[in-house]
């Protein structure tokens, strides 16, 4: 279960990287799509940080329960 959570974290990083790529390539040609991908990049980075924090709390709780 923990490994799946770790992989989904990095899926959000990949989406953010693709969004940044699309922002750079679309900025001069289609500004509205660039703003759309800015939104996706920000949301993806936020979800990465949220998922990472959630996974670390989950791992810590699991370690604490094993030590008791």
C-alpha positions as CSV (number, residue, x, y, z in Angstrom):
1,X,0.0,0.0,0.0
2,X,2.8,2.4,0.9
3,X,4.5,1.8,-2.4
4,X,1.4,2.7,-4.4
5,X,1.1,5.9,-2.5
6,X,4.7,6.7,-3.3
7,X,4.2,6.1,-7.0
8,X,1.0,8.2,-7.2
9,X,3.0,11.1,-5.6
10,X,5.4,11.1,-8.5
11,X,2.6,10.8,-11.0
12,X,1.6,14.3,-9.8
13,X,5.2,15.5,-10.4
14,X,5.1,14.1,-13.9
15,X,1.7,15.9,-14.6
16,X,3.2,19.1,-13.2
17,X,6.3,18.7,-15.4
18,X,4.2,18.1,-18.5
19,X,2.1,21.2,-17.6
20,X,5.2,23.4,-17.3
21,X,6.3,22.1,-20.7
22,X,2.9,23.0,-22.2
23,X,3.0,26.4,-20.5
24,X,6.4,27.2,-22.1
25,X,5.4,26.0,-25.6
26,X,1.9,27.5,-25.6
27,X,2.7,30.9,-23.9
28,X,3.1,32.9,-27.2
29,X,0.6,31.0,-29.3
30,X,-2.4,30.2,-27.1
31,X,-2.3,32.1,-23.8
32,X,-5.7,30.8,-22.6
33,X,-4.4,27.2,-22.8
34,X,-1.2,28.3,-21.0
35,X,-3.3,29.6,-18.1
36,X,-5.2,26.3,-18.1
37,X,-1.9,24.4,-17.7
38,X,-0.7,26.8,-15.0
39,X,-3.8,25.8,-13.1
40,X,-2.9,22.1,-13.6
41,X,0.7,22.7,-12.6
42,X,-0.3,24.4,-9.3
43,X,-2.9,21.8,-8.5
44,X,-0.5,18.9,-9.3
45,X,2.3,20.4,-7.1
46,X,-0.2,20.9,-4.3
47,X,-1.5,17.4,-4.6
48,X,2.1,16.1,-4.6
49,X,2.8,17.9,-1.3
50,X,-0.5,16.8,0.2
51,X,0.0,13.1,-0.8
52,X,3.6,13.1,0.5
53,X,2.6,14.6,3.8
54,X,-0.3,12.0,4.1
55,X,2.0,9.1,3.3
56,X,4.6,10.2,5.8
57,X,2.0,10.5,8.5
58,X,0.7,7.0,7.6
59,X,4.2,5.5,7.8
60,X,4.8,7.2,11.1
61,X,1.5,5.9,12.6
62,X,2.4,2.4,11.3
63,X,5.8,2.6,13.0
64,X,4.3,3.9,16.2
65,X,1.8,1.1,16.3
66,X,4.5,-1.6,15.7
67,X,6.6,-0.2,18.5
68,X,3.8,-0.4,21.1
